[in-house]
């Protein structure tokens, strides 16, 4: 009976490690530059948010941003002014 318990425990550990690996791989770093569609000027201070998640960031003085997002998540960009 002890052999079966140790074998089951090993399988559970392998399953947990596999699930953690998959969860880590699903998130990706998204990098970009926000520009005006008409003038192509960079937009510093624009806000980029993952829709329905509350995670977000703002562009720097060169319009650049970096954000963690998973495949299929939608990014929304907004700028006041």
C-alpha atoms as one frame of an Amber mdcrd trajectory, in Angstrom:
protein
   0.000   0.000   0.000   2.881   2.383   0.749   4.276   1.898  -2.762   0.969
   3.020  -4.288   0.896   6.140  -2.089   4.438   7.147  -3.104   3.646   6.539
  -6.753   0.461   8.639  -6.507   2.384  11.396  -4.706   4.976  11.451  -7.493
   2.264  11.687 -10.149   0.623  14.577  -8.267   3.940  16.446  -8.090   4.505
  15.941 -11.810   0.973  17.158 -12.575   1.395  20.301 -10.446   4.726  21.122
 -12.102   3.187  20.629 -15.545   0.238  22.907 -14.735   2.560  25.605 -13.371
   4.659  25.404 -16.525   1.600  25.773 -18.756   0.302  28.726 -16.720   3.670
  30.439 -16.942   3.963  29.862 -20.684   0.500  31.250 -21.410   1.418  34.777
 -20.239   3.628  36.757 -22.584   5.306  40.134 -22.433   3.728  42.490 -24.961
   5.875  45.446 -26.032   4.797  48.247 -28.318   4.642  51.908 -29.230   1.388
  53.878 -29.247   1.147  56.386 -32.102  -1.502  58.695 -33.530  -3.253  57.022
 -36.472  -3.214  60.171 -38.613   0.058  61.936 -37.794   2.051  58.877 -36.670
   3.333  60.901 -33.684   4.120  58.946 -30.506   1.619  59.342 -27.663   3.292
  59.610 -24.244   1.004  59.060 -21.251  -1.463  56.793 -23.050  -2.982  54.077
 -20.868  -2.981  50.435 -21.973  -5.229  48.066 -19.969  -6.025  44.363 -20.323
  -9.809  44.417 -20.824 -11.820  43.057 -17.857  -8.638  42.322 -15.883  -7.592
  45.639 -14.339  -3.932  45.131 -15.234  -2.359  47.946 -17.154   0.437  50.383
 -17.768   1.133  53.764 -19.343   3.396  54.713 -22.222   6.682  56.455 -21.494
   7.897  59.719 -23.049   8.632  57.874 -26.321   5.197  56.194 -26.475   6.650
  52.783 -25.525   4.981  50.284 -23.201   5.465  46.759 -21.884   2.743  44.594
 -20.325   2.073  40.943 -19.412  -0.895  39.481 -21.312  -2.111  36.047 -22.299
  -3.142  34.929 -25.762  -6.717  36.004 -26.488  -6.767  38.892 -24.006  -7.792
  42.260 -25.432  -5.775  45.424 -24.822  -7.544  48.776 -24.739  -5.681  52.041
 -25.263  -6.931  55.415 -24.067  -5.553  58.945 -23.881  -7.067  62.018 -22.258
  -6.379  65.284 -23.999
